[in-house]
Amino acid sequence: MRVVIAAPDQEDGQLLADELHDWLVDDVELHRTAKIRRVPRDAVGAMGVSDVIEVVVSQGIAALNLALAYASWRTTRPAPPGVTVTFAEGTITLTDDSPEALERVLAALRRSADDDGATA
């Protein structure tokens, strides 16, 4: 399953992508179960951002690890930035770090990972 994470183009948009990418790469559990890389926005058709983070996961546990690493990163931000998460099932934009918002992303990642596993 391919997941693309983009921070909107803003004053610190590039910095956000840098920080989030580094955070995800440094997460040992996620790094063991997923391929993480930065790609130019043109490569994925993202508008309004400089670079995006592409995460490829091949199993449900990796999707869970991604959601947990992302949630952990958001708690380190004084004002959690809005980001857009795109995957096969659709796109979700997060503007806060509420448990409900994070649960929506986790549920969507789980469904998408389950669908990938059913068709593989």
N, CA and C atoms as an extended XYZ file, in Angstrom:
360
Properties=species:S:1:pos:R:3:atomname:S:1:resname:S:1:resid:I:1 pbc="F F F"
N         0.841       -1.168        0.000 N   MET     1
C         0.000        0.000        0.000 CA  MET     1
C         0.891        1.237        0.000 C   MET     1
N         0.561        2.167       -0.860 N   ARG     2
C         1.316        3.411       -0.973 CA  ARG     2
C         0.544        4.523       -0.284 C   ARG     2
N         1.226        5.244        0.604 N   VAL     3
C         0.645        6.360        1.337 CA  VAL     3
C         1.499        7.589        1.047 C   VAL     3
N         0.847        8.701        0.719 N   VAL     4
C         1.560        9.946        0.464 CA  VAL     4
C         1.115       10.953        1.517 C   VAL     4
N         2.093       11.555        2.186 N   ILE     5
C         1.810       12.555        3.218 CA  ILE     5
C         2.365       13.887        2.747 C   ILE     5
N         1.510       14.919        2.739 N   ALA     6
C         1.925       16.238        2.276 CA  ALA     6
C         1.532       17.295        3.287 C   ALA     6
N         2.460       18.193        3.546 N   ALA     7
C         2.163       19.373        4.356 CA  ALA     7
C         1.908       20.520        3.385 C   ALA     7
N         0.898       21.344        3.637 N   PRO     8
C         0.600       22.426        2.705 CA  PRO     8
C         1.766       23.400        2.586 C   PRO     8
N         1.871       24.021        1.425 N   ASP     9
C         2.910       25.010        1.209 CA  ASP     9
C         2.622       26.198        2.105 C   ASP     9
N         3.479       26.431        3.046 N   GLN    10
C         3.342       27.546        3.959 CA  GLN    10
C         4.733       27.983        4.349 C   GLN    10
N         4.808       28.965        5.214 N   GLU    11
C         6.105       29.511        5.570 CA  GLU    11
C         7.099       28.431        5.969 C   GLU    11
N         6.657       27.474        6.777 N   ASP    12
C         7.559       26.402        7.204 CA  ASP    12
C         7.176       25.067        6.580 C   ASP    12
N         6.458       25.051        5.470 N   GLY    13
C         6.005       23.815        4.839 CA  GLY    13
C         7.134       22.862        4.532 C   GLY    13
N         8.226       23.372        3.977 N   GLN    14
C         9.348       22.494        3.670 CA  GLN    14
C         9.965       21.943        4.945 C   GLN    14
N        10.081       22.795        5.945 N   LEU    15
C        10.619       22.349        7.225 CA  LEU    15
C         9.750       21.240        7.811 C   LEU    15
N         8.432       21.369        7.706 N   LEU    16
C         7.543       20.336        8.225 CA  LEU    16
C         7.789       19.004        7.525 C   LEU    16
N         7.934       19.045        6.200 N   ALA    17
C         8.201       17.811        5.461 CA  ALA    17
C         9.532       17.214        5.881 C   ALA    17
N        10.546       18.060        6.060 N   ASP    18
C        11.851       17.576        6.505 CA  ASP    18
C        11.746       16.903        7.875 C   ASP    18
N        11.104       17.594        8.813 N   GLU    19
C        10.992       17.069       10.174 CA  GLU    19
C        10.204       15.768       10.212 C   GLU    19
N         9.073       15.741        9.520 N   LEU    20
C         8.249       14.537        9.530 CA  LEU    20
C         8.970       13.379        8.859 C   LEU    20
N         9.619       13.623        7.743 N   HIS    21
C        10.374       12.568        7.065 CA  HIS    21
C        11.433       11.995        7.997 C   HIS    21
N        12.222       12.863        8.608 N   ASP    22
C        13.270       12.408        9.518 CA  ASP    22
C        12.682       11.615       10.685 C   ASP    22
N        11.556       12.083       11.205 N   TRP    23
C        10.904       11.399       12.325 CA  TRP    23
C        10.492        9.990       11.918 C   TRP    23
N         9.872        9.870       10.745 N   LEU    24
C         9.413        8.561       10.281 CA  LEU    24
C        10.581        7.618       10.010 C   LEU    24
N        11.640        8.134        9.394 N   VAL    25
C        12.818        7.299        9.107 CA  VAL    25
C        13.474        6.830       10.400 C   VAL    25
N        13.466        7.695       11.424 N   ASP    26
C        14.101        7.347       12.699 CA  ASP    26
C        13.262        6.401       13.546 C   ASP    26
N        12.006        6.200       13.201 N   ASP    27
C        11.154        5.291       13.955 CA  ASP    27
C        11.539        3.850       13.590 C   ASP    27
N        12.148        3.152       14.520 N   VAL    28
C        12.715        1.832       14.263 CA  VAL    28
C        11.660        0.843       13.785 C   VAL    28
N        10.514        0.796       14.445 N   GLU    29
C         9.471       -0.166       14.067 CA  GLU    29
C         8.939        0.120       12.675 C   GLU    29
N         8.702        1.392       12.367 N   LEU    30
C         8.197        1.740       11.045 CA  LEU    30
C         9.249        1.464        9.981 C   LEU    30
N        10.472        1.834       10.258 N   HIS    31
C        11.544        1.661        9.276 CA  HIS    31
C        11.755        0.193        8.920 C   HIS    31
N        11.505       -0.707        9.873 N   ARG    32
C        11.647       -2.146        9.609 CA  ARG    32
C        10.560       -2.675        8.695 C   ARG    32
N         9.394       -2.022        8.686 N   THR    33
C         8.243       -2.579        7.982 CA  THR    33
C         7.767       -1.750        6.787 C   THR    33
N         8.462       -0.643        6.505 N   ALA    34
C         7.995        0.236        5.426 CA  ALA    34
C         9.174        0.871        4.702 C   ALA    34
N         8.929        1.274        3.469 N   LYS    35
C         9.912        2.052        2.710 CA  LYS    35
C         9.455        3.504        2.764 C   LYS    35
N        10.360        4.380        3.176 N   ILE    36
C        10.026        5.787        3.369 CA  ILE    36
C        10.966        6.624        2.520 C   ILE    36
N        10.393        7.538        1.732 N   ARG    37
C        11.252        8.411        0.942 CA  ARG    37
C        10.535        9.721        0.652 C   ARG    37
N        11.329       10.737        0.381 N   ARG    38
C        10.786       12.029       -0.047 CA  ARG    38
C        10.781       12.050       -1.553 C   ARG    38
N         9.720       12.563       -2.112 N   VAL    39
C         9.618       12.666       -3.559 CA  VAL    39
C         9.109       14.056       -3.920 C   VAL    39
N         9.479       14.555       -5.104 N   PRO    40
C         8.955       15.846       -5.538 CA  PRO    40
C         7.445       15.766       -5.724 C   PRO    40
N         6.770       16.843       -5.438 N   ARG    41
C         5.305       16.832       -5.542 CA  ARG    41
C         4.833       16.469       -6.941 C   ARG    41
N         5.610       16.843       -7.953 N   ASP    42
C         5.216       16.536       -9.326 CA  ASP    42
C         5.113       15.030       -9.557 C   ASP    42
N         5.902       14.259       -8.832 N   ALA    43
C         5.922       12.805       -9.024 CA  ALA    43
C         4.619       12.151       -8.586 C   ALA    43
N         3.877       12.806       -7.692 N   VAL    44
C         2.631       12.227       -7.191 CA  VAL    44
C         1.423       13.108       -7.474 C   VAL    44
N         1.640       14.222       -8.149 N   GLY    45
C         0.521       15.092       -8.502 CA  GLY    45
C        -0.016       15.915       -7.358 C   GLY    45
N         0.775       16.130       -6.305 N   ALA    46
C         0.326       16.934       -5.167 CA  ALA    46
C         0.452       18.418       -5.503 C   ALA    46
N        -0.537       19.170       -5.130 N   MET    47
C        -0.524       20.602       -5.389 CA  MET    47
C        -0.234       21.351       -4.091 C   MET    47
N         0.474       22.472       -4.219 N   GLY    48
C         0.653       23.360       -3.080 CA  GLY    48
C         1.676       22.923       -2.058 C   GLY    48
N         2.532       21.988       -2.393 N   VAL    49
C         3.596       21.584       -1.475 CA  VAL    49
C         4.877       21.430       -2.278 C   VAL    49
N         6.005       21.527       -1.604 N   SER    50
C         7.293       21.396       -2.281 CA  SER    50
C         7.648       19.931       -2.490 C   SER    50
N         7.680       19.174       -1.436 N   ASP    51
C         7.972       17.747       -1.483 CA  ASP    51
C         6.907       17.026       -0.670 C   ASP    51
N         6.762       15.759       -0.949 N   VAL    52
C         5.859       14.933       -0.160 CA  VAL    52
C         6.637       13.728        0.355 C   VAL    52
N         6.058       13.053        1.308 N   ILE    53
C         6.667       11.848        1.861 CA  ILE    53
C         5.851       10.668        1.370 C   ILE    53
N         6.537        9.733        0.748 N   GLU    54
C         5.881        8.524        0.263 CA  GLU    54
C         6.287        7.373        1.175 C   GLU    54
N         5.295        6.661        1.669 N   VAL    55
C         5.541        5.513        2.535 CA  VAL    55
C         4.869        4.314        1.879 C   VAL    55
N         5.630        3.265        1.667 N   VAL    56
C         5.082        2.041        1.091 CA  VAL    56
C         5.105        0.977        2.176 C   VAL    56
N         3.918        0.474        2.490 N   VAL    57
C         3.788       -0.572        3.504 CA  VAL    57
C         3.192       -1.806        2.843 C   VAL    57
N         3.617       -2.967        3.297 N   SER    58
C         3.153       -4.195        2.659 CA  SER    58
C         2.315       -5.059        3.584 C   SER    58
N         2.083       -4.602        4.793 N   GLN    59
C         1.301       -5.405        5.724 CA  GLN    59
C         0.576       -4.493        6.699 C   GLN    59
N        -0.466       -5.017        7.313 N   GLY    60
C        -1.283       -4.238        8.239 CA  GLY    60
C        -0.513       -3.663        9.400 C   GLY    60
N         0.452       -4.405        9.931 N   ILE    61
C         1.218       -3.906       11.072 CA  ILE    61
C         2.023       -2.675       10.688 C   ILE    61
N         2.486       -2.610        9.447 N   ALA    62
C         3.228       -1.443        8.993 CA  ALA    62
C         2.318       -0.221        8.935 C   ALA    62
N         1.066       -0.403        8.536 N   ALA    63
C         0.112        0.706        8.529 CA  ALA    63
C        -0.122        1.215        9.948 C   ALA    63
N        -0.224        0.308       10.890 N   LEU    64
C        -0.371        0.690       12.288 CA  LEU    64
C         0.875        1.434       12.766 C   LEU    64
N         2.053        0.927       12.417 N   ASN    65
C         3.299        1.604       12.806 CA  ASN    65
C         3.357        3.014       12.233 C   ASN    65
N         2.900        3.181       10.992 N   LEU    66
C         2.881        4.509       10.374 CA  LEU    66
C         1.956        5.441       11.142 C   LEU    66
N         0.762        4.977       11.460 N   ALA    67
C        -0.184        5.806       12.198 CA  ALA    67
C         0.366        6.196       13.569 C   ALA    67
N         1.000        5.254       14.251 N   LEU    68
C         1.563        5.543       15.570 CA  LEU    68
C         2.734        6.520       15.491 C   LEU    68
N         3.603        6.340       14.503 N   ALA    69
C         4.742        7.250       14.342 CA  ALA    69
C         4.253        8.657       14.012 C   ALA    69
N         3.254        8.752       13.146 N   TYR    70
C         2.696       10.047       12.782 CA  TYR    70
C         2.057       10.722       13.999 C   TYR    70
N         1.273        9.973       14.757 N   ALA    71
C         0.632       10.531       15.954 CA  ALA    71
C         1.674       11.014       16.947 C   ALA    71
N         2.735       10.254       17.105 N   SER    72
C         3.812       10.644       18.013 CA  SER    72
C         4.472       11.940       17.555 C   SER    72
N         4.725       12.063       16.249 N   TRP    73
C         5.334       13.283       15.711 CA  TRP    73
C         4.440       14.486       15.963 C   TRP    73
N         3.142       14.333       15.742 N   ARG    74
C         2.227       15.464       15.926 CA  ARG    74
C         2.252       15.988       17.351 C   ARG    74
N         2.464       15.108       18.331 N   THR    75
C         2.487       15.562       19.728 CA  THR    75
C         3.717       16.401       20.035 C   THR    75
N         4.741       16.352       19.186 N   THR    76
C         5.950       17.139       19.427 CA  THR    76
C         5.837       18.551       18.884 C   THR    76
N         4.796       18.847       18.143 N   ARG    77
C         4.614       20.153       17.531 CA  ARG    77
C         3.822       21.056       18.464 C   ARG    77
N         4.251       22.309       18.670 N   PRO    78
C         3.492       23.213       19.547 CA  PRO    78
C         2.078       23.478       19.016 C   PRO    78
N         1.951       23.618       17.708 N   ALA    79
C         0.650       23.769       17.054 CA  ALA    79
C         0.652       22.787       15.889 C   ALA    79
N         0.028       21.627       16.073 N   PRO    80
C         0.081       20.610       15.025 CA  PRO    80
C        -0.353       21.164       13.668 C   PRO    80
N         0.489       20.998       12.662 N   PRO    81
C         0.165       21.518       11.330 CA  PRO    81
C        -0.837       20.626       10.613 C   PRO    81
N        -1.539       21.199        9.692 N   GLY    82
C        -2.438       20.403        8.871 CA  GLY    82
C        -1.648       19.636        7.828 C   GLY    82
N        -1.980       18.396        7.627 N   VAL    83
C        -1.340       17.578        6.593 CA  VAL    83
C        -2.421       16.795        5.857 C   VAL    83
N        -2.072       16.382        4.654 N   THR    84
C        -2.975       15.578        3.844 CA  THR    84
C        -2.367       14.198        3.659 C   THR    84
N        -3.145       13.170        3.934 N   VAL    85
C        -2.712       11.785        3.791 CA  VAL    85
C        -3.529       11.180        2.661 C   VAL    85
N        -2.829       10.695        1.624 N   THR    86
C        -3.493       10.127        0.453 CA  THR    86
C        -3.095        8.664        0.302 C   THR    86
N        -4.060        7.820        0.021 N   PHE    87
C        -3.824        6.396       -0.185 CA  PHE    87
C        -4.887        5.903       -1.140 C   PHE    87
N        -4.880        4.627       -1.465 N   ALA    88
C        -5.768        4.082       -2.492 CA  ALA    88
C        -7.241        4.374       -2.221 C   ALA    88
N        -7.627        4.380       -0.981 N   GLU    89
C        -9.033        4.578       -0.619 CA  GLU    89
C        -9.486        6.030       -0.722 C   GLU    89
N        -8.544        6.972       -0.751 N   GLY    90
C        -8.928        8.377       -0.815 CA  GLY    90
C        -7.929        9.271       -0.111 C   GLY    90
N        -8.400       10.431        0.307 N   THR    91
C        -7.557       11.434        0.938 CA  THR    91
C        -8.215       11.916        2.220 C   THR    91
N        -7.406       12.089        3.249 N   ILE    92
C        -7.874       12.645        4.520 CA  ILE    92
C        -6.971       13.823        4.861 C   ILE    92
N        -7.570       14.953        5.221 N   THR    93
C        -6.804       16.107        5.664 CA  THR    93
C        -6.979       16.234        7.173 C   THR    93
N        -5.851       16.286        7.860 N   LEU    94
C        -5.866       16.440        9.314 CA  LEU    94
C        -5.503       17.878        9.655 C   LEU    94
N        -6.342       18.505       10.455 N   THR    95
C        -6.057       19.878       10.870 CA  THR    95
C        -5.844       19.993       12.370 C   THR    95
N        -6.020       18.906       13.078 N   ASP    96
C        -5.778       18.914       14.518 CA  ASP    96
C        -5.223       17.561       14.935 C   ASP    96
N        -4.904       17.448       16.205 N   ASP    97
C        -4.356       16.181       16.681 CA  ASP    97
C        -5.313       15.485       17.639 C   ASP    97
N        -6.611       15.695       17.411 N   SER    98
C        -7.600       15.062       18.280 CA  SER    98
C        -7.550       13.546       18.100 C   SER    98
N        -7.914       12.812       19.121 N   PRO    99
C        -7.958       11.356       19.001 CA  PRO    99
C        -8.903       10.900       17.877 C   PRO    99
N        -9.978       11.644       17.668 N   GLU   100
C       -10.939       11.282       16.618 CA  GLU   100
C       -10.296       11.392       15.234 C   GLU   100
N        -9.550       12.462       14.999 N   ALA   101
C        -8.902       12.652       13.697 CA  ALA   101
C        -7.871       11.559       13.451 C   ALA   101
N        -7.084       11.256       14.453 N   LEU   102
C        -6.073       10.214       14.296 CA  LEU   102
C        -6.716        8.844       14.122 C   LEU   102
N        -7.835        8.601       14.779 N   GLU   103
C        -8.542        7.332       14.621 CA  GLU   103
C        -9.100        7.193       13.209 C   GLU   103
N        -9.558        8.295       12.600 N   ARG   104
C       -10.041        8.254       11.217 CA  ARG   104
C        -8.939        7.796       10.275 C   ARG   104
N        -7.732        8.354       10.472 N   VAL   105
C        -6.610        7.960        9.619 CA  VAL   105
C        -6.246        6.503        9.860 C   VAL   105
N        -6.157        6.105       11.103 N   LEU   106
C        -5.813        4.722       11.422 CA  LEU   106
C        -6.839        3.758       10.835 C   LEU   106
N        -8.126        4.058       10.967 N   ALA   107
C        -9.169        3.191       10.422 CA  ALA   107
C        -9.058        3.106        8.899 C   ALA   107
N        -8.793        4.240        8.253 N   ALA   108
C        -8.662        4.242        6.793 CA  ALA   108
C        -7.438        3.442        6.357 C   ALA   108
N        -6.326        3.588        7.062 N   LEU   109
C        -5.122        2.824        6.735 CA  LEU   109
C        -5.361        1.330        6.937 C   LEU   109
N        -6.054        0.985        8.004 N   ARG   110
C        -6.362       -0.433        8.248 CA  ARG   110
C        -7.206       -1.011        7.115 C   ARG   110
N        -8.258       -0.281        6.723 N   ARG   111
C        -9.130       -0.754        5.637 CA  ARG   111
C        -8.340       -0.920        4.349 C   ARG   111
N        -7.513        0.069        4.053 N   SER   112
C        -6.732        0.022        2.825 CA  SER   112
C        -5.736       -1.136        2.866 C   SER   112
N        -5.083       -1.347        4.002 N   ALA   113
C        -4.132       -2.461        4.137 CA  ALA   113
C        -4.865       -3.786        4.033 C   ALA   113
N        -6.055       -3.898        4.624 N   ASP   114
C        -6.837       -5.134        4.543 CA  ASP   114
C        -7.247       -5.402        3.100 C   ASP   114
N        -7.656       -4.348        2.383 N   ASP   115
C        -8.040       -4.505        0.977 CA  ASP   115
C        -6.858       -4.958        0.137 C   ASP   115
N        -5.673       -4.374        0.397 N   ASP   116
C        -4.468       -4.779       -0.326 CA  ASP   116
C        -4.153       -6.244       -0.060 C   ASP   116
N        -4.313       -6.659        1.190 N   GLY   117
C        -4.018       -8.046        1.546 CA  GLY   117
C        -5.002       -9.009        0.923 C   GLY   117
N        -6.249       -8.576        0.748 N   ALA   118
C        -7.257       -9.450        0.160 CA  ALA   118
C        -7.053       -9.640       -1.329 C   ALA   118
N        -6.453       -8.609       -1.973 N   THR   119
C        -6.258       -8.706       -3.421 CA  THR   119
C        -4.880       -9.205       -3.798 C   THR   119
N        -3.986       -9.320       -2.835 N   ALA   120
C        -2.612       -9.739       -3.137 CA  ALA   120
C        -2.516      -11.238       -3.271 C   ALA   120
